[in-house]
Structures are given as C-alpha cells and as structure tokens.
Amino acid sequence: MIRINLLGQARPKAAKQAVPLEATMQILFAVVAIGLAIVILGITYYQQKRQLDATNKRIAALRVEKASLEQIKLDVERFEAQRSILQQRINVIETLQRNRSGAEDLLQAVANTVGRVDALWLTSLTRNGDSLQIEGVAGSINAVANLITELKRSGYFDKVEIKSAKENDLQPSVETFGFSMTATIAGERGAPATSEPARPAQSPQPPRPAPKGVS
C-alpha cells in the first residue's frame, strides 16, 4: 500500500536511544581486564621461556660434565686395574723373597745343627708347610739321638719325632744306621739354647764311620 502525505509536513524522525553508562563501564572494564590478562600472560610466558632456556643450558652443561666424569671414571678403573696387577706382582715378589730368605735360614739352621753331630749326614730334606721330613745315615744310634737333641736346642724346631732308625748294609764292614724323622718349624724363631758357636756345615761327602771293632 502506498501512503501519500497530503498535509505536506515532514514526518518527525525517531529519537535515538542513549546507551546506559553502566553498560559502557562494563565494556571498558572487560577491555581493560582482557588487556591486563594479555600482558600478564605475555610476562609469564617470557619468564617461563627464560627459565626453560636456562634449564636446557644447564642440562647441556650437565651432559658435558657427565661425559667428562664417565671418561675420568674409565681412566680411574683402568688405573685401578693396573695398580691391582702391579700389587699382585709385588706380593708375589715379596712372597718369593720371604720364602727364599726363609729357605736360606732353614737350610743354615739344619746345616749348623748337623754340623754339631759327629758321624751323621743327611740324605733327604723335604719341607711341607711347617713340617720337615728328615732322612739320613748315622754311624750310631747315639748320633741320631744327638741330632734330635740339637734340633730341639736350636730353637728353630719343635716336636721332633723319630720315625725309624735301623741298621743298614750300605757297607758290610761299617756299621751304619738309616733313620727318618720329622720336625715342626717353630712359629717364632728363638735364639739357640746353647751358647756354643755353630760349626760350619758338613760337606756333601762326610767322613765314613769307623769300622766295627775299631775305636
């Protein structure tokens, strides 16, 4: 439908409605709040990023330090293995040296003891730990008894026991006795009980015992 204004008067314009102040303030506060939130989030992000970068750098430094420590650990383990090998060699050398010195002392003690007994010489001397097996030949039973006495008086031996002593026929014209005895090496070597100076050790071929019936 078409309307025609016959009066010739302009139609009044509709009045604009004013925006309430309270709504404007709410919008303003919302914008400010959003801006503050963006600023806070930006600051927080920046701080977190700095911390993350610092943590990554620390991790990288620790990895480098760990690799260095692992290399040092390998070097230490290698040095410890070498030291252990060297210590074992030193222990073996020291043990051999002690055994050598102990064997020399033992042989000297036996030689000095046998040297104080007449008409007697040894044919076998075997050591097993602290036990000593002695075998030999004597011109008389008294010589065997004297050897036992001298071994006990030496201070180097204890628990001297005779195992066997019987006449043999090495030479029909000469009375000889083969004997076997054991002795335990003393744990702590004491000084010899006798003050008599030790005679030199017998030679490998001692003089033969006197024939039967000859004084």
DADAPE-V370399 format. One record per residue. RES is the residue in three letters. NEAR is the number of other C-alpha atoms within 12 Angstrom. D_CENTER is the distance of its C-alpha to the mean C-alpha in Angstrom with 1 decimal. Layout:
BEGIN
res->RES near->NEAR d_center->D_CENTER
res->RES near->NEAR d_center->D_CENTER
END
This chain:
BEGIN
res->MET near->3 d_center->117.4
res->ILE near->4 d_center->118.5
res->ARG near->6 d_center->119.3
res->ILE near->10 d_center->121.9
res->ASN near->9 d_center->122.1
res->LEU near->8 d_center->125.8
res->LEU near->8 d_center->125.7
res->GLY near->7 d_center->124.1
res->GLN near->8 d_center->121.5
res->ALA near->9 d_center->117.9
res->ARG near->10 d_center->115.6
res->PRO near->6 d_center->113.3
res->LYS near->6 d_center->109.6
res->ALA near->6 d_center->107.1
res->ALA near->6 d_center->105.3
res->LYS near->6 d_center->101.6
res->GLN near->6 d_center->99.4
res->ALA near->9 d_center->97.1
res->VAL near->11 d_center->93.3
res->PRO near->10 d_center->92.3
res->LEU near->10 d_center->90.3
res->GLU near->11 d_center->87.8
res->ALA near->12 d_center->86.8
res->THR near->13 d_center->86.5
res->MET near->14 d_center->84.1
res->GLN near->14 d_center->82.0
res->ILE near->15 d_center->81.7
res->LEU near->14 d_center->80.8
res->PHE near->15 d_center->78.1
res->ALA near->14 d_center->76.7
res->VAL near->14 d_center->76.6
res->VAL near->14 d_center->75.0
res->ALA near->16 d_center->72.4
res->ILE near->14 d_center->71.5
res->GLY near->14 d_center->71.2
res->LEU near->14 d_center->68.9
res->ALA near->16 d_center->66.8
res->ILE near->14 d_center->66.5
res->VAL near->14 d_center->65.5
res->ILE near->14 d_center->62.9
res->LEU near->16 d_center->61.5
res->GLY near->14 d_center->61.4
res->ILE near->14 d_center->59.6
res->THR near->14 d_center->57.1
res->TYR near->15 d_center->56.5
res->TYR near->14 d_center->56.0
res->GLN near->14 d_center->53.5
res->GLN near->14 d_center->51.6
res->LYS near->15 d_center->51.5
res->ARG near->14 d_center->50.2
res->GLN near->14 d_center->47.4
res->LEU near->14 d_center->46.6
res->ASP near->14 d_center->46.5
res->ALA near->14 d_center->44.3
res->THR near->14 d_center->41.9
res->ASN near->14 d_center->41.9
res->LYS near->14 d_center->41.1
res->ARG near->15 d_center->38.3
res->ILE near->14 d_center->36.9
res->ALA near->14 d_center->37.2
res->ALA near->14 d_center->35.4
res->LEU near->15 d_center->32.6
res->ARG near->14 d_center->32.2
res->VAL near->14 d_center->32.0
res->GLU near->14 d_center->29.5
res->LYS near->15 d_center->27.4
res->ALA near->14 d_center->27.6
res->SER near->14 d_center->26.5
res->LEU near->14 d_center->23.5
res->GLU near->15 d_center->22.6
res->GLN near->14 d_center->22.8
res->ILE near->14 d_center->20.7
res->LYS near->14 d_center->18.0
res->LEU near->14 d_center->18.2
res->ASP near->14 d_center->18.0
res->VAL near->15 d_center->14.9
res->GLU near->14 d_center->13.1
res->ARG near->14 d_center->14.5
res->PHE near->15 d_center->13.4
res->GLU near->14 d_center->9.8
res->ALA near->14 d_center->10.1
res->GLN near->14 d_center->12.0
res->ARG near->15 d_center->9.8
res->SER near->15 d_center->7.0
res->ILE near->14 d_center->10.1
res->LEU near->14 d_center->11.5
res->GLN near->16 d_center->8.8
res->GLN near->14 d_center->9.2
res->ARG near->14 d_center->12.9
res->ILE near->14 d_center->13.0
res->ASN near->16 d_center->11.5
res->VAL near->15 d_center->14.2
res->ILE near->14 d_center->16.8
res->GLU near->15 d_center->16.3
res->THR near->16 d_center->16.5
res->LEU near->15 d_center->19.6
res->GLN near->14 d_center->21.0
res->ARG near->15 d_center->20.8
res->ASN near->18 d_center->22.3
res->ARG near->15 d_center->24.9
res->SER near->14 d_center->25.8
res->GLY near->22 d_center->25.9
res->ALA near->24 d_center->28.0
res->GLU near->15 d_center->30.3
res->ASP near->17 d_center->30.8
res->LEU near->31 d_center->31.4
res->LEU near->26 d_center->34.0
res->GLN near->21 d_center->35.6
res->ALA near->32 d_center->35.9
res->VAL near->39 d_center->37.5
res->ALA near->29 d_center->39.7
res->ASN near->28 d_center->40.9
res->THR near->39 d_center->41.6
res->VAL near->39 d_center->43.5
res->GLY near->30 d_center->45.4
res->ARG near->30 d_center->46.9
res->VAL near->33 d_center->48.4
res->ASP near->29 d_center->51.6
res->ALA near->32 d_center->52.4
res->LEU near->39 d_center->49.0
res->TRP near->39 d_center->46.4
res->LEU near->36 d_center->43.3
res->THR near->19 d_center->43.1
res->SER near->19 d_center->39.6
res->LEU near->22 d_center->36.4
res->THR near->23 d_center->33.4
res->ARG near->20 d_center->30.2
res->ASN near->14 d_center->28.1
res->GLY near->15 d_center->25.3
res->ASP near->21 d_center->27.2
res->SER near->23 d_center->30.5
res->LEU near->30 d_center->32.9
res->GLN near->29 d_center->35.8
res->ILE near->34 d_center->38.8
res->GLU near->30 d_center->42.0
res->GLY near->35 d_center->44.9
res->VAL near->41 d_center->48.7
res->ALA near->37 d_center->50.7
res->GLY near->36 d_center->54.4
res->SER near->31 d_center->54.8
res->ILE near->26 d_center->53.3
res->ASN near->20 d_center->53.3
res->ALA near->30 d_center->51.0
res->VAL near->40 d_center->48.4
res->ALA near->28 d_center->48.9
res->ASN near->25 d_center->48.5
res->LEU near->41 d_center->45.2
res->ILE near->32 d_center->43.9
res->THR near->27 d_center->45.1
res->GLU near->32 d_center->43.6
res->LEU near->39 d_center->40.1
res->LYS near->30 d_center->40.2
res->ARG near->28 d_center->41.5
res->SER near->33 d_center->38.9
res->GLY near->28 d_center->36.2
res->TYR near->33 d_center->33.7
res->PHE near->34 d_center->34.6
res->ASP near->25 d_center->35.6
res->LYS near->23 d_center->37.0
res->VAL near->30 d_center->39.1
res->GLU near->26 d_center->41.1
res->ILE near->26 d_center->43.8
res->LYS near->18 d_center->43.8
res->SER near->21 d_center->46.9
res->ALA near->25 d_center->49.5
res->LYS near->22 d_center->52.7
res->GLU near->21 d_center->55.2
res->ASN near->20 d_center->54.9
res->ASP near->14 d_center->57.4
res->LEU near->17 d_center->55.7
res->GLN near->17 d_center->58.9
res->PRO near->12 d_center->62.0
res->SER near->15 d_center->63.5
res->VAL near->22 d_center->60.4
res->GLU near->25 d_center->58.9
res->THR near->31 d_center->55.2
res->PHE near->31 d_center->52.6
res->GLY near->30 d_center->49.4
res->PHE near->34 d_center->46.7
res->SER near->30 d_center->43.3
res->MET near->29 d_center->41.0
res->THR near->30 d_center->37.5
res->ALA near->34 d_center->35.6
res->THR near->27 d_center->32.4
res->ILE near->31 d_center->30.4
res->ALA near->25 d_center->30.3
res->GLY near->15 d_center->27.1
res->GLU near->12 d_center->28.2
res->ARG near->20 d_center->30.6
res->GLY near->17 d_center->33.7
res->ALA near->16 d_center->36.5
res->PRO near->22 d_center->39.2
res->ALA near->19 d_center->41.9
res->THR near->17 d_center->44.6
res->SER near->10 d_center->45.6
res->GLU near->15 d_center->47.1
res->PRO near->13 d_center->45.6
res->ALA near->22 d_center->43.8
res->ARG near->18 d_center->45.9
res->PRO near->16 d_center->44.7
res->ALA near->23 d_center->43.1
res->GLN near->24 d_center->45.7
res->SER near->15 d_center->46.4
res->PRO near->15 d_center->45.7
res->GLN near->14 d_center->49.4
res->PRO near->21 d_center->50.5
res->PRO near->16 d_center->54.2
res->ARG near->22 d_center->55.7
res->PRO near->26 d_center->56.9
res->ALA near->19 d_center->60.6
res->PRO near->17 d_center->62.9
res->LYS near->15 d_center->64.3
res->GLY near->9 d_center->67.2
res->VAL near->9 d_center->66.4
res->SER near->6 d_center->65.4
END
